[in-house]
Amino acid sequence: MCHNRCGQTGARWHKNQYPMINTPISPERQGRHLNQFLWKWTALFVTIVGVAIGGRVRAETECYFVVGAREVMATRTQCDALGLNAFVDGNLGVVKDGGQFKMYGPNGSQPFRIKGTRKNPFRKVEPVTISTRAKNFGYISGGPIFHDPASGRLLLFYHAEIHRGTAKNFYTVLGLAIQTDDAGLVFKDIGPIFVPNIPNEQATHSIEVCGAPYVIRDGYFYVYGRDAAILDGKPQQSNLSAVRAKVRDVVENALRGKSAVWKKYYQGRFCEPARGGKSTPLEDGNPETRWMDISYNVALKKFVMIVAANTTPWKVGLFVSFSDDGLHWTQRKQLAHEDGESFYPSIIGWREDSRQTGNEFFVYYTSSKKGGWERWSDAEIVRRKIIVQSTP
């Protein structure tokens, strides 16, 4: 078992510009493999000893995370048989439906909804449509879901790509769509809510902003993504940036088919336009991020982030970080170790509020030996159960 003590919120990154990117931003589907078994890591406030089958994470509040064993939820053969040839190509969104659950997620450029139970979420598979007037989108799919209790409508946070000659050369934005049918299978695009600082026309390589994970804090939606800019003529990147807008404004405008005003977090304030504005990295040192998901844990009274990030140029692992306010994050610690590429993490709490977790939750992710652009030839959908307890 591993004991991972997470300290209080650490010092944040105070510089006003992004760290330099020494090499072009590679597409998120570049191959990575994780091949470690026994490890030991000591850092500020943290001592970790663990093995590949699971572990524990101890917080300052004397809560413990028990990290469960890897469970295969759908093999490559099972995914292909269901028509899920590139699932889950991003973040999942969950809606509780009586004793069952509906999970929305990207199957490549075609979003799908799967319906089932906690033990068997793949009982029913249905395609989802996002209609958009954006003719330059070669890919629009998602994603995290918000259910408005007053109207009964669903809002879907999506990831969209502009393909520049090939799907491997893309520029991404995050956006919002609203349910327009009774079944929750048809959505209308409201428009982008997070656009990188660097314009598409100036980007010389692929720009990835990830899958629009969100949380609600103090009546605001906080949506997270990567950002990219050109400073002094050179590409620079923020690996974790945030935009926000009032929940009430977002819902009221969406019901009228309009977008609310979103602002990027920059130098201590949400003051920059979310579409093309500047942003400040939220993590101390701006560590690399390949993909992420974020949830609020009511047991810990903290925000929890799971990140897929490189451990070597050819390896990627899953990491965990904590925050009291969703803006200042603790140093990351590795969550689990296994062979192959672990990617597209989604935090699933099985609660009425799908973006919250409690004493028990799951981390779903894809697991591939090949990884990168070859991921969908062998990727399985797997999960790990996380239990929060008061004593070891």
N, C-alpha and C positions, 0 to 999 in steps of 0.2 A: 504494500500500500504506500501511497505517497502523501506526505503532509506538506501542504502549501499554504503558508500563512500570508494573507494579503494585508498589507499595511493600509493606513488611511490614505486619502487622496494625496498623491505626490506632487512635486513641483511641476508646473506645466511648462510647455515650450514657449519662451517669451519673444523669440526673434520675430521680426515683422515680415520676413520673407521665407519662402520655402527653401529647404536644403537643395543643393544641386542634384540633378539627375546626371550621373556620369555616363549612363548608357540610355538609349531610347526606351520608352515605356513599352514593354513587350505585351502582346495580347494576353488576356487573362487565362487563355487556354493553353499556354505554353507548358510543356511537360515538367512535372516536379515529382520526386519520389522521396518518401520518408523511410529510413532503414535503420532505426535505432531500437534497442531493446531495453537495456539497463542504463539509467542515467542518474546524475546527481548534480544539482545546481544550487548554489548559494548566492543570494543577493540581498539588497537592503530589505530588512524586515522579513525575509523569506528564506526558508531552507526546504528543499524538495528532494525526496528520494522516491523513485517509483519504477514500475515496470509497465510493459505494454498492455496488460490486461485491466488496468484501472488504477484508481488512487483516491486521495483525499486532499481537499483544499481547505485550510483553516483560516478563518477571517478573524480580525481583531475583536469582533463581537462574540467570539467563542462559538460561532457556527461552523459546521463542517460540511463541505461538499464530499459526498461519496460518489466517485465516478465509476459507473457500471461497465460491464463488459460490452464489447461490440456485438450488436445484433443486426443481422441481415434482414431487411424488410422486403426487398425485392431484388432478385438476381438479375443479371443482364438478360437472360432468356425470358424471365417473367416480364420484365419491362418491355422487351421487344414484342412479346405476344399481346400486350395491352396497347400497343401503338405508342408507347412512351420511349421513343428512340433517342431522346436527348433530355431526359427528365432526371433530376431537377436542375435546370440550367440557370439557377439563381436562387432567390429567396422564396420561401413558402409563406402563404397566408392561410389562416385557419378560422373557420366559422363553426360554432357549436350548433348542432341540429338535433335536439333531443338527446338521446343516448349515443348519437353518432357525430361524426365530424366531417366537414367539407374542407379540403385542403386545395388551395389554388397555387399553381406554380408553373413556370415556363418549361415547355417541352420544345426547346429551341425557340423559334419565332412564333410558335403556336402555343398559347397558354392552355392549360388543361385544369380541370377540377376533378379530384378524386374524392370518393366518399366511402367511409367505412368506420371502423371502430379503432380504439387505441392499439389493439393487438393486430388488427388487419385493416389498415386504412385504404387498401386497394380493391375494395369490393365492387366499386363502380367508377368508371372513367368517362368523362365527358369533355368535349372541346369547348373552349371559351373564346368569344370574339371581342376584340377591342377595335371599334371603328374609329378611324382618324382621318383628318383632312391633310395631315402632314405627308405629302407625296414623297419626301426624301427619306422617310423611315423605311429601311430594309428589314427592320426587326422591331417588334413592339410586343412585350410579353411581361408577365408578372404573376403573382407577386403578393406582397403584404396587403392585408385587407383590414379596413375599418368598417364596422357596422354602426350606422346612425340609428339609435333607438327611436328617435322621434318619427323619422320618415320611413324607417325600415329598409332604407337603401344601403347598398354597399359601395364603398370607395376602394378602388384598386390602385395601389402604387406600382408603377411599371418602370421597366428599363427599356429604352429605345436606342436603336443604333442607326446611324447614317453610314452606309457602306460606300467606300470610295474605290470602286473598281472591283473589289473582292470583299467577301465577308471577313477576311482576315486583316483587313485594313479598315478600321471602324472608328467612329466618333460617337460617344454615347451621351445621353441625357437621361434624367429621371423625370417622370411625369405622373399625372393623376387622371384616372378615368372613373366614371360613375355608372352604376348599374341602371339599365334602361328596360329590362324585362322583368317578369315576375319570378322566373326561375333562377336568376343570378348567374346567367351564362352569357349575357350580352352587355357590354360596357361601351360608353362613349368617351372619347378622349377629351379631357378638359384642357390639356396643354402641359408643357414642361414646367417643372417647379425647381429644377436644379440643372443649370447649364454651366459647364466648365468656364473658367476665366479666359482660357485661350479659345478664340473662335475656331470653328471647323476649318475655315479657309487658311488659317495660319498653322494648323497642326500638321506636323511632318511625319507623325507616326500615330499608331492607334491610341486613343484616349478612352480609358475605362473608368467609370464612376461607380460601378457595382450595382446592387439590386434594390435600393430604396428602403432599407430597414428604417422603421420609425418607432418612436415612443411618444407618450403624451405626458407632459410635465407642466403643471401650473396653468392648465387651459390652453397649452400650445402643442401642436404637432412639432416634434423634432425629427427631421429626416437627415440621414447620414449618407455620405458618399466620399469618394476621392475627388480631388480637384487638381487641375493642371493650369499652368500659366507660363508665359514667356517673360522673364525678367532679365534685363541687360542682354537681350538677344538670345538667351539660352533657356531650354525647357526646364521647368521646375515643378515639383509635385507636392501636394498635401495628401497624405495617406489617410487622413480622417478629418473631414470637414462637416459642418452642419448648416442646415437652413431651418427656419421655423416660420410658422404662421399660426394665428389663433384658430383653434378647432371650430369655434362658432362661425368665423368668417369663411373658413374653407368649406364647411358644409353648406352654409347659406348660399355661397356663390356657386358651388357645384350643382346644387339643386336648380339653379338658373342657367346652368351650362357655362358658367364663367369660372375663371381662376382667381383665387385670392392673392393678396400681396405677400410674397415670401421674401425673407431676408437671410443673407449669409452671415455667419459669425466671423467677425474680423476685428482683431486687436481688442478683444474684451467686450464687444457689443455686436448685436445683430443689426448691422447698419448698411451692409452692401446688398445690392440687388441680387436675388438668387439666380437670375438668368445672366450669367456672364460676369458677375461681380467678383471681387477678391475675397479670399478666406484665409483664416489662420489655422494651422494644424492644431488639433486638440490634444495630441499625446506628446509627452515630453520626449524630445529627440526625433519625433516624426518617424517611428519605425515603419518598415514596409508593410503594406497591406495588400493581399491579393483579393480577399473577399471578407465580408463581415455580416453579423447579425447582432441586434441589440434588444434587450428586454429589461423591464423593471421587475425586480424580485421583491415581493411584498414581505417575505420572511426576513431577508437581510436588510430591507429598506435601502437598497442600492440598485443602481443600474448595472447590468451584466452584459459584457460584450464577448462574443466568440469570434475569433479572427483566424482566417487561413493565411499563413504567411510563410515565406521561405525560411528554411533553416540552413540550406546551402544553395548554390546556384541551381541545383537539380533536385532539391527536396523541399516539400511544403508540409507544415504541421498545423494543428489546431491549438490556439492559445486563448487564454481567458484574461480579462481585465475587468476592473470594477470602478464605479464612479458614484459619488454622492449627488451630483447635479447634472450628469449627462454631458458635461463639458470638460471636466478635469479627471483624467484616468490614471489608475495605478499602473505600475510596470507590468507588462504581460508575463504570464507564466504558461508553460506548455500544459495543455489539458490532458492529452493522451498520445501514445506512440503506437504506430502500426506501420506495416509495410505498405508501399504504394502511395498514391496521391489522395489526400483527404481534402475535399473542396466543397464549396457552396454550403456552408453551415447555416442551419435554421434552428432557432430556439423555439421549442413547442411546449407550451404550458398546460394545454387542455383546459383552459379556463374560459369563462364568459368573455372576459377581456383577453383577446388572443395575444396581446403584446405584454402581458404580465405573466410572471411565473411565481410559484409558491414553493412549498417544501419539496416537491418533486417536479421535475421537468425533463424533457428530452432534448438532445442535440441531434438533429438529422443532418446528414451530409452525404456526398457522393464519395465512393471509394474505388479507385482505379489503379491497376498496376502500370498501365501505359501512360495515362495522364495526357495533359495538353490537348492538342487537336485530335488525338487518338482516343480520348477519354471514353467516348460513347461506344467504342467497340467492346469494352469490358466493364464499364462502371456499374457498380451495385449501389442501391440506396440502403444506407445503414444508419443506425442510431446508437446513442449511448444514453442511459438513464442517469440523471443527476439527482441525488437526494441531499437535502439540507437537514442537518440534525444538530442538536445542541451539545452533544458529547461525542467523543471519538468512538 
